[in-house]
Amino acid sequence: MSRRPTLPELLLQDFGIDRPEEIDLQAIAWELGARIHVRELHSCEARIVGRGHRAIITIDAKASPRRKRFSIAHELGHWHHHRGRCLICRSDDIGNRKRSATDPERVADDYASDLLLPRYLLEPMLRALRRPTLKAVKETAEAFDASLTATALKIAETDFFPIMLVSHSQQGRAWFRKAPSVPEHWFPKKELDHESYAFSALFGKHEDKGGPRRIGADAWFDRRGAEDFEIYEETFRVAADQICTILFFNDTKMLRD
């Protein structure tokens, strides 16, 4: 059964957008009745104030260009779903994967993901990939002018590949997200195994540039039988004290319930 396009995807298609580089958020916001201001903000990362069919979205000037793009898309999500409310979004509100699916900030994040990385443009690119290496994810992120984390999350959501994303800080696991085809019983450990490459990337303060590496699944999962399997791991840094690891389940036996 074919997947129904989401509201942001329908919006992009209505605008005739058929290439990633055509996703012009300033122009889209203008068509939706929202003007974008870039100012230095001190108490939040973005905010939207609207009245009737007009709104002003203000984005923190100190944010990186891709963070600005995601913040604009996030606020447009609020404009669509939560019109009539004045919303101020802190940095930990935008892109916070710990929030429930019905939380307004998560709803706005999901809208932003569909607007920046629409599946009708993303999926043809994924069909050309043998596996979701960090290099491939980076190239896809460049094509869509999106962050590595947002791109990797979207790739997991499409379920083209059996992958899991696990993010850690030095205090332990921060969040994880898996492709739908990865069974629920593969639940990652809270702490990094000292033999994993991710451990070196986090505590060694460097990015994993060696490409995907095989490692015993028991380094990441403590369920019975994990020692009988191997997975691939590859890590990138998302903040000074936080990393995200792509785990690729290359053994189809692992995907059986």
N, C-alpha and C positions, 0 to 999 in steps of 0.2 A: 504494500500500500504506500502510495507516495506521501511525502511529508507536506503538510500545509505550510505555506510561507508565513512568517511572523509579521506583525504589523510594521516594524521597521523595514523588513525586506520588501513588503508591498509598497511602502513609501519610496524606497530607492527605485523600485521598478517603475513606479508612476513617474518618477523624474527621468526615466530612461537611462539609468546608470547601469552600464554593462562592463565596466572595468574598475578595479580597485582605486586607481588614481583619480577617478571622477567623483569620489566621495568627498565633497567639499562641505564641511560642516558649517562654515560661515554662511554659505548660500542656502543650505538646507534649513538652518535656524531662521534665516531671514524669511524664507517661504512659509515657515511655521509661525511667524509673528514674533520671533525672539531676536533681540539684538545682543551681540557679544561684546562685553567690555573686558579688557585685560588690565587689572590693577593689582597693586601689591596688597594682599590681604594678610591679616595678622591672626585672626581668631578662627579662620576656616580656609578651606582650599577652593571652594566654589559656593555660589549661592544663586538663587533665582527668585525674582520678585515679579509677579504678574498681576494684571488687571484686565478683565474681559478677555480679549483675544491678543493681547500684547504682553510681552515679558522682556525683562532685562536679565541676562545671565552674566555674572561677573566671575572671572577666573583669575586665580592667583598668578601674578606675573613671574613669581619665583619658580614655578613648576617647570619641568622639562617639556619640550614640545609635544611629545606623545602623551604625557600626563595631562597636558592641557586639552588635547583632543578627546581623551577618555572622559575628562571632567565635563566638557561641553556636551558630549553624547549622553553622559549620565544625567545632566540637568535637563536635557531634552526629554529624557525618560520621565523625569518628574513632571515636566510640562504636559506630557501626554497623559500620565496616569494620576497625577496628584494636583491638577490645576485648581487654583483657588487657595493654595496654601503657600506660605512663605517658608522656604526651606533653606537651611544653611548646612552645608556639608563639610565636615572636618575631613582631614586626610584619611583617618581610619574608618570613615563611613563609606568612602569610594573604593570599590574593589575589595571589600572585606568579605572573604569567602566563608567566614564563620556564621554569617547571618542566615536565618531561615529563608526559604524560598518566597514567603509572603511578606517579609520585611520590606518596607518602602524603599530602603536603600538597595536591597538586593534586587528588587523589581527594576529599579533604575539602572543597576549594573547590567542586568540581563538585556534590557533595552539597548544599552550602549554597546554591548557585545554584538547584538544582531545588526546594529547600525554600522559599526566599524568593520565587522568581519561577517558579512552576510553569507550564509551557506551556499546560496546559488552562485556566488563567485568563488568561494573558497573550495568547494568540493571538486570542481574540475582540476584544480591545482593538486589536491591531495591524491587524486586518482593516478597522477604521474609519479608518485613517490613509492619507493620500495618499502621504506620504513621511516618513522618520524624521528630522524636524527636531530640533534640540536642545530646543526648546520641548515637542515631543511626548514626547521621552525624559524630560524633567524631570517632566512630568505623570504619565507612567507610573511613574517612580521614586517620586513622591509617593503614588500609589495603593497601591503595594506596600511603602512605607516602606523602600525600598532605596536604595543609593547610585547616583549617576549612572553610574559606571563599571560596576558590576555589571549595571545595567539595560541599558546600551548593549551590553555583551558578550552578554547573553542575547538581545537583539533580533537581533544579528548571527548568533547560533547558530541562531535559528529559520529564517533564510533567507527571511523575508518580503520583505526588501529587499536589493538588491545593494550592501552597504556594507562598508567596511573601517574599523577603528579603529586609529589609530596614535598611540602615546604617545611623547613626547620630553621629555628633560631638557636642560639646557644642555650636557650632554656628548654629546648625540646621541640617536638612536632608542633607546628603552628596550624596547619590545615592540610587536607589532602582531597583530591578529586580523581575519580576513576572514570574510564569509558564504560558505558552501559554493559558491554560484553564481558567485563571483568567481574567474576562472581564476588558477592559480598563477603565471603569467608576469607578473601585476601585482604586483611586489615593490617595496615602498616604499624610497626612498633612506634612507640612514642620517642624513643631515643635512637640516635644514629649508632650503628655498629662501627667500632673503631677501625674495622677492616674495609669499610666501604670507601669508595672514592669521594662520596659526598662528605664524609667526615673530614677528610683532608681539605676539601674545598671550603668547608665552613670554618674550621679552626686554623687552617693554613692561610686563610685570607687571599686565596687565589681562585680563579675560575678554572673549571675542568675543561682543558682544551685537547684532551687525548682522544676524543670521539667516544662512541658507545663502548662500554666494557662489560664483559660477562662477569657475573658474581652469583654466588649461591643465594637462592631465594631466602634461605634462613637468616641471611644478614638483614633482611628487611621485614620478614614475617616470622612470627613464632608459632604458627599453627602446625599441627602434626603433619609430617610428610614434606614440609617446605625444603628440607635438606636434600630431597630427591630431585629438585629442579634448579635451573639456572635462569636468570633474567638478565637484561641489559640495563645499565644505568648511565645517565649523563646529567651533569649538574650545571646550573648557571646561577649567578648571584643576582638577587633582586633588591638587596639593600646591603648596607655595610655589615649588618649582623644577621642577615637572612639569606638563605639559598632556596632554590627549587630544583628538585630532581625529577627527571623523566624516567620512569620505569617501563620497559617494553617487555611484555609477556610473549616471548617468541615460541614457547612450547604450547601447542594447542591442548595438551592434556591438563594444563593449569586452568583452562577456561571451562572445564566441565564441572558442573555442580556435584 
